[in-house]
Each structure stands twice: as C-alpha cells, then as structure tokens.
Amino acid sequence: MNIALKCPHCKGVINVVAAAGLEAKNAECPHCHKKMKIGDFLPCLSLQVDDKRYQLHFGRQWVGRQTSNNTAEIQIPDPSNYMSRRHAVIELTCQPTGIRCTFEEHGTNPTSLQGVELIEDDIVYLNVNDCMMLGDRRMFLANQFE
C-alpha cells in the first residue's frame, strides 16, 4: 500500500510504501530533492480529554493520573484520583495497512472501551473516535493532522 505525502517545500507529492518502522525513515522529494523524516508528515493522533488534546507519538507511552512524582508520558488531571498513575500503555506503530494504535490496560481501577470493561493486561486496537474511560475520566482517540 502506498502513502501519498505532500512535500512541505515544493508541495509535490511523495509516494512511499507503507511498512513497519516507516515513521523513522527518510524520504527524498522527487521534485525538489529535499530530504525529510517521513514520521513528521504522517497523520497525528491524540487523546482528547474534555477540551484538551494530548499528542501521541510513535512507540509506547504510558497514560496516567497527573501527580508530581509520576513518570507517565501523558499525565491527565484527575481530581477524583480514580485513574492510576500508570493506568495504560498506548502504542503507535506504522504497519503495511496504515498506522496501528494499541491500548494495553494496567490500571487497578476500572477501564472501559466503547462501554465494555477491560481487565488488567488486555490489549485492544483503538480506532479514531473510540471512547475510553480510565477511572472516571472519559477520553477519545482523535485524528489530528498538522
């Protein structure tokens, strides 16, 4: 499967073959011959919580409750403290079929996806607009293009 990207320099189209690890590779524009990192031009995904978006990056990232000593990459304010400090792992990878987003449950408090409760160590695929509840915080996977 080919992915068409637009060169930021000349606006020409760059066709690349979708493959695992594509986001870390470089491509050269066939029109202006500028080199660029492909991952900088792939669609961006984020977690939408209330009116705030938390950018997701390729690779694994922990999601959890915001605290002063938390090591989670994405920390979400949770006044009720019902979300765990390291509640779940979200992983973005580039596959031949497109961008894959997985969600791995690790919280001690309830987690649900589209209203279905997950149990610890469940790994599920996420789609854009999927609704998740981590503790009592509702969030959505959002598709954000830069």
N, C-alpha and C positions, 0 to 999 in steps of 0.2 A: 504494500500500500504506500502511495506517495503522499507526502505532506507538502502543500504549497505555502511558502513563507514569502513575505514581502521584504525586500532589501530596504533598510532604513536610510540608505544613502541615495540610491537612484530610483527606488520604488519598483524595481524589476522583480519578477517572480523567480524564486529559487525553489526547485523541486528536490526534496530529499526523501530517501526511502526510510519509512518508519522501522525502527529496530530498537532492541533493548539498549539502553545507555545512550540513546541519540542525544539527549539533553546535554551531555558532556562533550560532544564532538563539535568540531568547527566545520564551517562551510564557506566556500568562496562564491561570491555572486558572479554568474557568468557574464553579466553586463558591465559592471564597474570594477570587478575583480577585487573588491574589498572582502576581507575575511571577518567572520563573526562567529560567536558561540551560538549554536542552534538553540540551546535552552533559553537564551534571552528572548527568543521570539515565539516560543510555544505558548499556547493558552495558559493563563494563570488561574489557579483555583484558590479559593479562600474559604474560611469558616465565617459565616455571617451569624453574629450573636447580637440581638437587638439591632442597633444602628451602627455597629462596628464590624469591620472586616479584619480578619487575621490572615495574613498571607501564608499560603502553604508553599513549601519548597520541595524539590525533588529529593528523595531519600526519606528516612524515618524522622519523625518529630513527635515528641511527647506533648499531649494536651492535658492540662490540669488546672486546678484552682490557683489563683494568684495568691502567693504568700511571699514574705521577704526572703525565705530560705529555700524556695522551690527551684529545681533545676529543669523543669519542663520548658521546652522551647516556646510553646504557646500557652500563656497564662491568662485565664479568664476570670474576671472578678466574680465572686460568688458569696454574697453577703450571708447566705444561709449555711455556708461551709458544708454543703451536701455533696459537692463534687470532690473527688480525691485530688490530692496534689499532683499525682501522676496517674491520671484516670485512664488514658487510652493512648495508643500509638497510631498515627496516621502516616501511611507511606505512599508516596507518589513515585511511579516508575513509568518509563516510556516503553511500550510494548509494540510489536508489529501492528496490532489492531488499534493503537492510539495510547492515550495516557490512562494508566490504571491507578485507581485510588483505593487502598485497602484501609480498614479500620480494625484495630485489634483491642479488644476490651480487657482492661486490667484493674478497673475500679472496684472498691469494696462496696460502693453504693450503687443503686440501680442505674442501668444504662439501657436505652431502647433506641431502635432504628425503625422508623416508619411505624411506631406503635408496638413493635414486637420486642419484648425484653431479651437482652443478650446476657449470657453468662460469662464468667471470667474465662479468658483465653479464646473466646470466639473470635474468628477473623472473618470479616464480611467485606464485599465490594461496595463502594459508595458510588452513587450517581449524582450528577448535578441536581439540586433541589431536594435531595434526601434530607429528611428531618431526623435529627438525633436529640436525645435527652441524656445529658450527663448529669447525674444527680437530678436537680430540678431546673437546670439551665437548658433551654431549647436553642438549638443551632441548626443551620442549614449549610450544605455544601454549595457554594456559589461559584459560578463561572465568571471569571473576570479577565477581560483582555486588556493589555496595556498598550 
